[in-house]
Amino acid sequence: DIVVTQSPDSLAVSLGERATLNCKSSQSVLYSSNNKNYLAWYQHKPGQPPKLLIYWASTRESGVPDRFSGSGSGTDFTLTISSLQAEDVAVYYCQQYYLTPRTFGQGTKVEIK
Amino acid sequence: QVQLVQSGAEVKKPGASVKVSCKASGYTFINYDVNWVRQAPGQGVEWMGWMNPTNGNTGYQQKFQGRVTMTRNTSISTAYMELSSLTSEDTAVYYCGSRHLDEPAVIRHWGQGTLVTVSS
């Protein structure tokens, strides 16, 4: 199985400041035939189901604010929230869908400083 | 619009089984897969497995092999996840989720979640 590891476990950022979340997979999730990274990011708030933010490592889901951006390739990925808003307080998960099981990372909790 | 509505909360005793349903609407059921994800209290989310409703093919996380069964009833656009030999560690919120089979294998649409409590 591909192990997905996120860092840090938690992050406190001031409103309007940048938040940087990291995700590392135990093997490459880059598929050479289409040059796509099979990596997604989700936002999870208490009492709600997770919400898809980013797929193909950097493609923003429709309706997701452009302050959310994804980057990286191969085994190392980053989710950046360019200007943290109060409504962004949540746990963020990355997930690889290169192979089944489609494993999630353990999550990064984002809070307001 | 795509909507997934799950069955209500369950309380089960250790050793019992639970069957959670996920009723789809707003799309052609067999054109979307169904994933099951759970979150235990204080823990992260965990992918359990998936099913292709077109043919009923399934793929399960190894840790659930032998205990989980994912099925569907296409006539009522409903998917099911049954988990047997329950222990307290299976206490969790269980989510179904789906995406069109032509799209990337992410989970775009989610059910509201079903709380399963295992307690003697």
Interface residues (C-beta under 8 A of the other chain):
Chain A: D1 Y38 A40 Y42 H44 P49 P50 K51 L52 Y55 W56 E61 V91 Y93 Q95 Y97 T100 P101 R102 T103 F104 G105 Q106 G107
Chain B: N35 V37 G44 V45 E46 W47 G49 W50 G59 Y60 Q61 Q62 Y95 G97 P104 A105 V106 I107 R108 W110 G111 Q112 G113
